[in-house]
Amino acid sequence: MGRKKSDVLTHDGPPDDFDPENPYKDPVAFLEMREYLVREKWIEIEKAKILREKVKWCYRVEGINHLQKCRHLVHQYLESTRGIGWGKDHRPHSLHGPKVEASAE
């Protein structure tokens, strides 16, 4: 007996019928929006974990030159951890605030 291939669930984005002005109007849309936000947060956390592993690997491989050779990875990791995670509510906003987008002027 072989294993059955299962269909992969894809989630396009937040629900279309969610109303941020009155979130409790449609309980199904409210739960779908909450699941969407949690799913996106977990994706960001996992991306940060992958970058952390790359930084660890770079530190081990480069040895004493890690300050110059791994700088770009460290900056990527620090930017990926800015504003994500659970329980960063009481930390200083300058350290873990939302990502600042550069304005194109």
MMTF fields as JSON, N, C-alpha, C and O atoms, coordinates in Angstrom:
{
  "mmtfVersion": "1.0.0",
  "mmtfProducer": "UNKNOWN",
  "numBonds": 419,
  "numAtoms": 420,
  "numGroups": 105,
  "numChains": 1,
  "numModels": 1,
  "chainsPerModel": [1],
  "groupsPerChain": [105],
  "chainIdList": ["A"],
  "bondAtomList": [4, 2, 8, 6, 12, 10, 16, 14, 20, 18, 24, 22, 28, 26, 32, 30, 36, 34, 40, 38, 44, 42, 48, 46, 52, 50, 56, 54, 60, 58, 64, 62, 68, 66, 72, 70, 76, 74, 80, 78, 84, 82, 88, 86, 92, 90, 96, 94, 100, 98, 104, 102, 108, 106, 112, 110, 116, 114, 120, 118, 124, 122, 128, 126, 132, 130, 136, 134, 140, 138, 144, 142, 148, 146, 152, 150, 156, 154, 160, 158, 164, 162, 168, 166, 172, 170, 176, 174, 180, 178, 184, 182, 188, 186, 192, 190, 196, 194, 200, 198, 204, 202, 208, 206, 212, 210, 216, 214, 220, 218, 224, 222, 228, 226, 232, 230, 236, 234, 240, 238, 244, 242, 248, 246, 252, 250, 256, 254, 260, 258, 264, 262, 268, 266, 272, 270, 276, 274, 280, 278, 284, 282, 288, 286, 292, 290, 296, 294, 300, 298, 304, 302, 308, 306, 312, 310, 316, 314, 320, 318, 324, 322, 328, 326, 332, 330, 336, 334, 340, 338, 344, 342, 348, 346, 352, 350, 356, 354, 360, 358, 364, 362, 368, 366, 372, 370, 376, 374, 380, 378, 384, 382, 388, 386, 392, 390, 396, 394, 400, 398, 404, 402, 408, 406, 412, 410, 416, 414],
  "bondOrderList": [1, 1, 1, 1, 1, 1, 1, 1, 1, 1, 1, 1, 1, 1, 1, 1, 1, 1, 1, 1, 1, 1, 1, 1, 1, 1, 1, 1, 1, 1, 1, 1, 1, 1, 1, 1, 1, 1, 1, 1, 1, 1, 1, 1, 1, 1, 1, 1, 1, 1, 1, 1, 1, 1, 1, 1, 1, 1, 1, 1, 1, 1, 1, 1, 1, 1, 1, 1, 1, 1, 1, 1, 1, 1, 1, 1, 1, 1, 1, 1, 1, 1, 1, 1, 1, 1, 1, 1, 1, 1, 1, 1, 1, 1, 1, 1, 1, 1, 1, 1, 1, 1, 1, 1],
  "groupList": [{"groupName": "MET", "atomNameList": ["N", "CA", "C", "O"], "elementList": ["N", "C", "C", "O"], "formalChargeList": [0, 0, 0, 0], "bondAtomList": [1, 0, 2, 1, 3, 2], "bondOrderList": [1, 1, 2], "singleLetterCode": "M", "chemCompType": "L-PEPTIDE LINKING"}, {"groupName": "GLY", "atomNameList": ["N", "CA", "C", "O"], "elementList": ["N", "C", "C", "O"], "formalChargeList": [0, 0, 0, 0], "bondAtomList": [1, 0, 2, 1, 3, 2], "bondOrderList": [1, 1, 2], "singleLetterCode": "G", "chemCompType": "PEPTIDE LINKING"}, {"groupName": "ARG", "atomNameList": ["N", "CA", "C", "O"], "elementList": ["N", "C", "C", "O"], "formalChargeList": [0, 0, 0, 0], "bondAtomList": [1, 0, 2, 1, 3, 2], "bondOrderList": [1, 1, 2], "singleLetterCode": "R", "chemCompType": "L-PEPTIDE LINKING"}, {"groupName": "LYS", "atomNameList": ["N", "CA", "C", "O"], "elementList": ["N", "C", "C", "O"], "formalChargeList": [0, 0, 0, 0], "bondAtomList": [1, 0, 2, 1, 3, 2], "bondOrderList": [1, 1, 2], "singleLetterCode": "K", "chemCompType": "L-PEPTIDE LINKING"}, {"groupName": "SER", "atomNameList": ["N", "CA", "C", "O"], "elementList": ["N", "C", "C", "O"], "formalChargeList": [0, 0, 0, 0], "bondAtomList": [1, 0, 2, 1, 3, 2], "bondOrderList": [1, 1, 2], "singleLetterCode": "S", "chemCompType": "L-PEPTIDE LINKING"}, {"groupName": "ASP", "atomNameList": ["N", "CA", "C", "O"], "elementList": ["N", "C", "C", "O"], "formalChargeList": [0, 0, 0, 0], "bondAtomList": [1, 0, 2, 1, 3, 2], "bondOrderList": [1, 1, 2], "singleLetterCode": "D", "chemCompType": "L-PEPTIDE LINKING"}, {"groupName": "VAL", "atomNameList": ["N", "CA", "C", "O"], "elementList": ["N", "C", "C", "O"], "formalChargeList": [0, 0, 0, 0], "bondAtomList": [1, 0, 2, 1, 3, 2], "bondOrderList": [1, 1, 2], "singleLetterCode": "V", "chemCompType": "L-PEPTIDE LINKING"}, {"groupName": "LEU", "atomNameList": ["N", "CA", "C", "O"], "elementList": ["N", "C", "C", "O"], "formalChargeList": [0, 0, 0, 0], "bondAtomList": [1, 0, 2, 1, 3, 2], "bondOrderList": [1, 1, 2], "singleLetterCode": "L", "chemCompType": "L-PEPTIDE LINKING"}, {"groupName": "THR", "atomNameList": ["N", "CA", "C", "O"], "elementList": ["N", "C", "C", "O"], "formalChargeList": [0, 0, 0, 0], "bondAtomList": [1, 0, 2, 1, 3, 2], "bondOrderList": [1, 1, 2], "singleLetterCode": "T", "chemCompType": "L-PEPTIDE LINKING"}, {"groupName": "HIS", "atomNameList": ["N", "CA", "C", "O"], "elementList": ["N", "C", "C", "O"], "formalChargeList": [0, 0, 0, 0], "bondAtomList": [1, 0, 2, 1, 3, 2], "bondOrderList": [1, 1, 2], "singleLetterCode": "H", "chemCompType": "L-PEPTIDE LINKING"}, {"groupName": "PRO", "atomNameList": ["N", "CA", "C", "O"], "elementList": ["N", "C", "C", "O"], "formalChargeList": [0, 0, 0, 0], "bondAtomList": [1, 0, 2, 1, 3, 2], "bondOrderList": [1, 1, 2], "singleLetterCode": "P", "chemCompType": "L-PEPTIDE LINKING"}, {"groupName": "PHE", "atomNameList": ["N", "CA", "C", "O"], "elementList": ["N", "C", "C", "O"], "formalChargeList": [0, 0, 0, 0], "bondAtomList": [1, 0, 2, 1, 3, 2], "bondOrderList": [1, 1, 2], "singleLetterCode": "F", "chemCompType": "L-PEPTIDE LINKING"}, {"groupName": "GLU", "atomNameList": ["N", "CA", "C", "O"], "elementList": ["N", "C", "C", "O"], "formalChargeList": [0, 0, 0, 0], "bondAtomList": [1, 0, 2, 1, 3, 2], "bondOrderList": [1, 1, 2], "singleLetterCode": "E", "chemCompType": "L-PEPTIDE LINKING"}, {"groupName": "ASN", "atomNameList": ["N", "CA", "C", "O"], "elementList": ["N", "C", "C", "O"], "formalChargeList": [0, 0, 0, 0], "bondAtomList": [1, 0, 2, 1, 3, 2], "bondOrderList": [1, 1, 2], "singleLetterCode": "N", "chemCompType": "L-PEPTIDE LINKING"}, {"groupName": "TYR", "atomNameList": ["N", "CA", "C", "O"], "elementList": ["N", "C", "C", "O"], "formalChargeList": [0, 0, 0, 0], "bondAtomList": [1, 0, 2, 1, 3, 2], "bondOrderList": [1, 1, 2], "singleLetterCode": "Y", "chemCompType": "L-PEPTIDE LINKING"}, {"groupName": "ALA", "atomNameList": ["N", "CA", "C", "O"], "elementList": ["N", "C", "C", "O"], "formalChargeList": [0, 0, 0, 0], "bondAtomList": [1, 0, 2, 1, 3, 2], "bondOrderList": [1, 1, 2], "singleLetterCode": "A", "chemCompType": "L-PEPTIDE LINKING"}, {"groupName": "TRP", "atomNameList": ["N", "CA", "C", "O"], "elementList": ["N", "C", "C", "O"], "formalChargeList": [0, 0, 0, 0], "bondAtomList": [1, 0, 2, 1, 3, 2], "bondOrderList": [1, 1, 2], "singleLetterCode": "W", "chemCompType": "L-PEPTIDE LINKING"}, {"groupName": "ILE", "atomNameList": ["N", "CA", "C", "O"], "elementList": ["N", "C", "C", "O"], "formalChargeList": [0, 0, 0, 0], "bondAtomList": [1, 0, 2, 1, 3, 2], "bondOrderList": [1, 1, 2], "singleLetterCode": "I", "chemCompType": "L-PEPTIDE LINKING"}, {"groupName": "CYS", "atomNameList": ["N", "CA", "C", "O"], "elementList": ["N", "C", "C", "O"], "formalChargeList": [0, 0, 0, 0], "bondAtomList": [1, 0, 2, 1, 3, 2], "bondOrderList": [1, 1, 2], "singleLetterCode": "C", "chemCompType": "L-PEPTIDE LINKING"}, {"groupName": "GLN", "atomNameList": ["N", "CA", "C", "O"], "elementList": ["N", "C", "C", "O"], "formalChargeList": [0, 0, 0, 0], "bondAtomList": [1, 0, 2, 1, 3, 2], "bondOrderList": [1, 1, 2], "singleLetterCode": "Q", "chemCompType": "L-PEPTIDE LINKING"}],
  "groupTypeList": [0, 1, 2, 3, 3, 4, 5, 6, 7, 8, 9, 5, 1, 10, 10, 5, 5, 11, 5, 10, 12, 13, 10, 14, 3, 5, 10, 6, 15, 11, 7, 12, 0, 2, 12, 14, 7, 6, 2, 12, 3, 16, 17, 12, 17, 12, 3, 15, 3, 17, 7, 2, 12, 3, 6, 3, 16, 18, 14, 2, 6, 12, 1, 17, 13, 9, 7, 19, 3, 18, 2, 9, 7, 6, 9, 19, 14, 7, 12, 4, 8, 2, 1, 17, 1, 16, 1, 3, 5, 9, 2, 10, 9, 4, 7, 9, 1, 10, 3, 6, 12, 15, 4, 15, 12],
  "groupIdList": [1, 2, 3, 4, 5, 6, 7, 8, 9, 10, 11, 12, 13, 14, 15, 16, 17, 18, 19, 20, 21, 22, 23, 24, 25, 26, 27, 28, 29, 30, 31, 32, 33, 34, 35, 36, 37, 38, 39, 40, 41, 42, 43, 44, 45, 46, 47, 48, 49, 50, 51, 52, 53, 54, 55, 56, 57, 58, 59, 60, 61, 62, 63, 64, 65, 66, 67, 68, 69, 70, 71, 72, 73, 74, 75, 76, 77, 78, 79, 80, 81, 82, 83, 84, 85, 86, 87, 88, 89, 90, 91, 92, 93, 94, 95, 96, 97, 98, 99, 100, 101, 102, 103, 104, 105],
  "secStructList": [7, 7, 7, 7, 7, 7, 7, 7, 7, 7, 7, 7, 1, 1, 7, 6, 6, 7, 7, 1, 1, 1, 6, 6, 1, 1, 2, 2, 2, 2, 2, 2, 2, 2, 2, 2, 2, 2, 2, 2, 2, 2, 2, 2, 2, 2, 2, 2, 2, 2, 2, 2, 2, 2, 2, 2, 2, 2, 2, 2, 2, 2, 4, 4, 4, 2, 2, 2, 2, 6, 2, 2, 2, 2, 2, 2, 2, 2, 2, 2, 2, 6, 6, 7, 1, 1, 1, 7, 6, 6, 1, 7, 2, 2, 2, 2, 7, 7, 7, 7, 7, 7, 7, 7, 7],
  "xCoordList": [0.833, 0.0, 0.882, 1.811, 0.579, 1.332, 0.627, -0.567, 1.391, 0.798, 0.055, 0.468, -1.016, -1.805, -1.202, -0.867, -1.07, -0.581, -1.716, -2.82, -1.431, -2.471, -2.295, -1.194, -3.386, -3.344, -2.715, -2.958, -1.918, -1.279, -2.232, -2.753, -2.451, -3.315, -2.54, -1.428, -3.118, -2.493, -3.389, -4.614, -2.767, -3.494, -2.998, -1.826, -3.911, -3.524, -3.252, -2.32, -4.033, -3.866, -4.978, -5.683, -5.126, -6.176, -7.558, -7.697, -8.568, -9.908, -10.432, -10.162, -11.178, -11.691, -12.803, -12.966, -13.559, -14.723, -14.442, -15.384, -13.179, -12.851, -12.955, -12.419, -13.643, -13.83, -13.046, -13.455, -11.915, -11.136, -11.872, -11.557, -12.845, -13.623, -14.507, -14.681, -15.057, -15.933, -15.515, -16.163, -14.439, -13.904, -14.833, -14.729, -15.726, -16.58, -17.876, -18.722, -18.041, -19.271, -19.397, -20.467, -18.318, -18.32, -17.321, -16.115, -17.8, -16.872, -15.971, -14.838, -16.454, -15.64, -14.477, -13.336, -14.777, -13.723, -12.735, -11.536, -13.238, -12.368, -11.37, -10.179, -11.858, -10.968, -9.998, -8.837, -10.465, -9.573, -8.477, -7.329, -8.821, -7.821, -6.814, -5.615, -7.298, -6.382, -5.442, -4.248, -5.962, -5.11, -4.096, -2.944, -4.539, -3.626, -2.476, -1.319, -2.786, -1.742, -0.768, 0.441, -1.291, -0.424, 0.453, 1.638, -0.123, 0.648, 1.771, 2.894, 1.483, 2.505, 3.598, 4.774, 3.211, 4.205, 5.128, 6.336, 4.566, 5.394, 6.333, 7.467, 5.878, 6.749, 7.93, 9.066, 7.674, 8.763, 9.729, 10.939, 9.207, 10.058, 10.942, 12.127, 10.377, 11.164, 12.229, 13.331, 11.911, 12.926, 14.092, 15.254, 13.766, 14.823, 15.668, 16.882, 15.043, 15.803, 16.763, 17.894, 16.327, 17.2, 18.383, 19.516, 18.125, 19.225, 20.176, 21.386, 19.642, 20.5, 21.425, 22.596, 20.911, 21.753, 22.845, 23.972, 22.515, 23.523, 24.609, 25.787, 24.227, 25.207, 26.112, 27.326, 25.542, 26.357, 27.364, 28.538, 26.888, 27.759, 28.874, 30.032, 28.536, 29.536, 30.572, 31.763, 30.151, 31.102, 32.079, 33.276, 31.563, 32.443, 33.409, 34.578, 32.941, 33.775, 34.815, 35.978, 34.424, 35.317, 36.306, 37.358, 35.99, 36.931, 37.161, 36.215, 38.416, 38.765, 38.288, 38.157, 38.032, 37.575, 36.054, 35.514, 35.369, 33.909, 33.319, 32.217, 34.031, 33.481, 33.294, 32.31, 34.231, 34.103, 33.279, 32.441, 33.508, 32.899, 31.422, 30.67, 30.999, 29.616, 28.749, 27.607, 29.274, 28.551, 27.194, 26.195, 27.155, 25.888, 24.845, 23.661, 25.272, 24.327, 23.806, 22.63, 24.691, 24.274, 23.256, 22.269, 23.486, 22.52, 21.18, 20.126, 21.213, 19.965, 19.234, 18.015, 19.986, 19.367, 18.747, 17.625, 19.476, 18.948, 17.706, 16.763, 17.694, 16.503, 15.335, 14.182, 15.625, 14.535, 13.927, 12.768, 14.695, 14.151, 13.481, 12.871, 13.575, 12.977, 11.452, 10.892, 10.804, 9.345, 8.643, 7.418, 9.362, 8.679, 8.874, 9.695, 8.125, 8.255, 7.09, 6.268, 7.033, 5.969, 6.563, 7.635, 5.907, 6.331, 7.363, 8.129, 7.418, 8.335, 7.605, 8.06, 6.508, 5.686, 6.336, 6.14, 7.101, 7.644, 9.094, 9.72, 9.636, 11.01, 11.028, 10.012, 12.18, 12.236, 11.888, 12.307, 11.12, 10.642, 11.787, 11.69, 12.861, 13.985, 14.681, 15.272, 14.615, 15.274, 14.409, 14.9, 13.138, 12.281, 11.003, 9.937, 11.102, 9.932, 9.667, 10.365, 8.659, 8.38, 9.507, 10.255, 9.617, 10.666, 10.414, 9.287, 11.456, 11.334, 11.616, 12.696, 10.626, 10.77, 11.456, 11.105, 12.423, 13.11, 12.209, 11.662, 12.062, 11.195, 11.981, 13.146, 11.345, 11.985, 11.674, 10.688, 12.502, 12.278, 13.328, 13.314],
  "yCoordList": [-1.172, 0.0, 1.241, 1.364, 2.138, 3.386, 4.507, 4.447, 5.498, 6.666, 7.509, 7.642, 8.058, 8.926, 10.326, 10.852, 10.909, 12.285, 13.193, 13.126, 14.036, 14.948, 16.305, 16.697, 16.991, 18.321, 19.286, 19.2, 20.188, 21.186, 22.36, 22.885, 22.763, 23.905, 25.185, 25.363, 26.057, 27.346, 28.435, 28.375, 29.414, 30.543, 31.79, 32.154, 32.439, 33.578, 34.82, 35.569, 35.043, 36.262, 36.401, 35.439, 37.605, 37.811, 37.658, 37.812, 37.359, 37.186, 38.497, 39.583, 38.364, 39.547, 40.24, 41.458, 39.459, 40.032, 40.496, 40.756, 40.608, 41.076, 42.591, 43.285, 43.099, 44.54, 44.992, 44.69, 45.718, 46.146, 47.16, 47.303, 47.861, 48.822, 48.103, 48.577, 46.965, 46.182, 44.71, 43.95, 44.298, 42.953, 41.833, 40.709, 42.111, 41.05, 40.882, 40.068, 41.639, 41.548, 40.164, 39.556, 39.674, 38.348, 37.472, 37.604, 36.573, 35.773, 34.851, 34.584, 34.365, 33.479, 34.267, 33.803, 35.459, 36.297, 36.727, 36.838, 36.967, 37.34, 36.224, 36.483, 34.981, 33.85, 33.604, 33.266, 33.772, 33.608, 34.667, 34.373, 35.896, 36.967, 36.678, 36.899, 36.189, 35.861, 34.735, 34.792, 33.714, 32.626, 33.123, 32.688, 34.042, 34.616, 35.357, 35.193, 36.17, 36.931, 36.011, 36.244, 34.973, 34.022, 33.277, 33.063, 32.88, 32.166, 33.042, 32.568, 34.309, 35.221, 35.455, 35.561, 35.536, 35.728, 34.521, 34.675, 33.323, 32.113, 32.041, 31.578, 32.487, 32.496, 33.424, 33.071, 34.612, 35.547, 34.986, 35.182, 34.294, 33.694, 32.611, 32.523, 31.792, 30.722, 31.28, 30.736, 32.361, 32.999, 33.505, 33.378, 34.081, 34.566, 33.403, 33.543, 32.263, 31.094, 30.606, 30.227, 30.609, 30.188, 31.132, 30.69, 32.433, 33.391, 33.231, 33.399, 32.908, 32.694, 31.51, 31.558, 30.45, 29.289, 29.645, 29.16, 30.492, 30.928, 31.754, 31.622, 32.602, 33.409, 32.5, 32.702, 31.513, 30.576, 29.849, 29.718, 29.382, 28.675, 29.594, 29.183, 30.823, 31.781, 32.064, 32.14, 32.221, 32.455, 31.297, 31.505, 30.071, 28.904, 28.774, 28.445, 29.026, 28.854, 29.962, 29.684, 31.2, 32.331, 32.548, 33.151, 32.074, 32.201, 33.648, 34.38, 34.056, 35.387, 36.507, 37.652, 36.192, 37.208, 37.348, 37.959, 36.792, 36.793, 38.2, 38.42, 39.158, 40.51, 41.136, 41.835, 40.886, 41.444, 40.533, 41.015, 39.246, 38.321, 38.046, 37.74, 38.148, 37.792, 39.013, 38.871, 40.193, 41.424, 41.501, 41.868, 41.156, 41.248, 40.286, 40.619, 39.098, 38.137, 38.621, 38.448, 39.229, 39.733, 40.852, 40.909, 41.741, 42.82, 42.264, 42.751, 41.252, 40.629, 39.995, 40.114, 39.32, 38.668, 39.695, 39.512, 40.765, 41.786, 42.459, 42.75, 42.705, 43.287, 42.306, 42.715, 41.013, 40.037, 39.844, 39.443, 40.124, 39.959, 41.216, 41.187, 42.298, 43.556, 43.475, 43.361, 43.537, 43.586, 42.253, 42.23, 41.129, 39.84, 39.121, 39.515, 38.082, 37.267, 37.491, 38.385, 36.68, 36.76, 37.368, 36.947, 38.332, 38.875, 39.971, 40.159, 40.698, 41.816, 43.124, 44.198, 43.042, 44.225, 45.208, 46.415, 44.735, 45.608, 45.988, 46.61, 45.628, 46.003, 47.391, 47.851, 48.062, 49.409, 49.371, 48.478, 50.355, 50.392, 50.554, 50.1, 51.194, 51.401, 50.088, 49.969, 49.106, 47.827, 46.876, 46.215, 46.801, 45.802, 46.427, 45.813, 47.627, 48.272, 47.73, 46.833, 48.278, 47.838, 48.228, 49.168, 47.506, 47.794, 49.154, 49.476, 49.929, 51.251, 51.121, 50.7, 51.489, 51.435, 52.699, 53.798, 52.553, 53.715, 54.39, 53.739, 55.688, 56.415, 56.763, 57.156, 56.618, 56.888, 58.321, 58.568, 59.254, 60.672, 61.151, 62.316],
  "zCoordList": [0.0, 0.0, 0.0, 0.799, -0.893, -0.966, -0.221, 0.072, 0.061, 0.717, -0.294, -1.446, 0.143, -0.706, -0.684, 0.377, -1.838, -1.874, -1.455, -1.995, -0.492, -0.03, -0.693, -1.079, -0.812, -1.395, -0.396, 0.808, -0.903, -0.059, 0.088, -0.896, 1.332, 1.571, 1.3, 1.797, 0.529, 0.277, 0.826, 0.713, 1.411, 1.97, 1.258, 1.352, 0.543, -0.272, 0.555, 0.261, 1.559, 2.335, 3.349, 3.657, 3.864, 4.863, 4.221, 3.008, 5.02, 4.459, 3.866, 4.377, 2.786, 2.094, 2.876, 2.795, 3.629, 4.304, 5.728, 6.476, 6.127, 7.468, 7.513, 6.649, 8.519, 8.685, 9.915, 11.036, 9.738, 10.9, 11.773, 12.954, 11.204, 11.989, 13.016, 14.139, 12.619, 13.49, 13.364, 12.645, 14.054, 13.841, 14.31, 13.818, 15.239, 15.786, 14.998, 15.369, 13.918, 13.128, 12.505, 12.543, 11.938, 11.309, 12.058, 11.848, 12.932, 13.743, 12.92, 13.319, 11.788, 10.95, 10.346, 10.345, 9.835, 9.263, 10.35, 10.093, 11.562, 12.676, 12.98, 13.157, 13.04, 13.311, 12.165, 12.396, 10.925, 9.781, 9.792, 9.461, 10.171, 10.245, 11.348, 11.176, 12.47, 13.566, 13.163, 13.456, 12.497, 12.01, 10.992, 10.98, 10.136, 9.148, 9.83, 9.444, 10.839, 11.542, 12.268, 12.252, 12.901, 13.607, 12.615, 12.869, 11.487, 10.468, 9.922, 9.751, 9.648, 9.138, 10.18, 9.834, 11.452, 12.508, 12.607, 12.783, 12.494, 12.541, 11.341, 11.468, 10.197, 9.021, 9.255, 8.939, 9.808, 10.089, 11.13, 11.02, 12.133, 13.164, 12.562, 12.885, 11.695, 11.076, 10.135, 10.056, 9.422, 8.581, 9.431, 9.045, 10.597, 11.492, 12.012, 12.163, 12.286, 12.746, 11.673, 11.981, 10.419, 9.319, 9.195, 9.006, 9.301, 9.237, 10.419, 10.265, 11.601, 12.766, 12.546, 12.923, 11.939, 11.645, 10.636, 10.744, 9.656, 8.69, 9.374, 9.04, 10.326, 11.058, 11.891, 11.922, 12.559, 13.347, 12.455, 12.802, 11.31, 10.378, 9.898, 9.831, 9.568, 9.084, 10.17, 9.869, 11.415, 12.508, 12.638, 12.836, 12.528, 12.665, 11.502, 11.701, 10.302, 9.119, 9.008, 8.714, 9.235, 9.016, 10.155, 9.947, 11.343, 12.458, 12.846, 13.136, 12.851, 13.345, 12.421, 12.854, 11.177, 10.223, 10.18, 9.258, 11.165, 11.107, 11.162, 10.66, 11.761, 11.852, 10.469, 10.229, 9.572, 8.229, 7.315, 6.552, 7.389, 6.431, 6.711, 5.785, 7.953, 8.312, 8.602, 9.038, 8.366, 8.706, 8.002, 8.621, 6.711, 5.971, 6.53, 6.583, 6.948, 7.531, 8.876, 9.195, 9.664, 10.976, 10.807, 11.541, 9.847, 9.604, 9.124, 9.533, 8.263, 7.814, 8.99, 9.111, 9.855, 11.01, 11.961, 12.433, 12.235, 13.144, 12.565, 13.301, 11.269, 10.651, 10.66, 10.798, 10.514, 10.498, 11.886, 12.001, 12.94, 14.288, 14.806, 15.874, 14.093, 14.552, 14.451, 13.361, 15.595, 15.615, 15.514, 15.396, 15.556, 15.507, 16.818, 17.646, 16.994, 18.196, 19.128, 18.924, 20.137, 21.123, 22.377, 22.812, 22.96, 24.243, 24.151, 25.096, 23.061, 22.953, 23.276, 22.882, 23.972, 24.214, 25.174, 25.03, 26.148, 27.176, 26.933, 27.791, 25.787, 25.474, 24.848, 24.326, 24.896, 24.297, 22.815, 22.078, 22.404, 21.026, 20.031, 18.891, 20.455, 19.543, 19.193, 18.12, 20.087, 19.838, 19.03, 18.115, 19.358, 18.716, 18.177, 18.234, 17.663, 17.077, 15.686, 15.213, 15.039, 13.672, 12.736, 13.001, 11.658, 10.685, 10.041, 9.665, 9.923, 9.331, 7.835, 7.422, 7.045, 5.594, 5.113, 5.541, 4.235, 3.684, 2.664, 1.774, 2.802, 1.869, 0.609, 0.679, -0.516, -1.804, -2.218, -2.912, -1.798, -2.129, -3.074, -3.473]
}
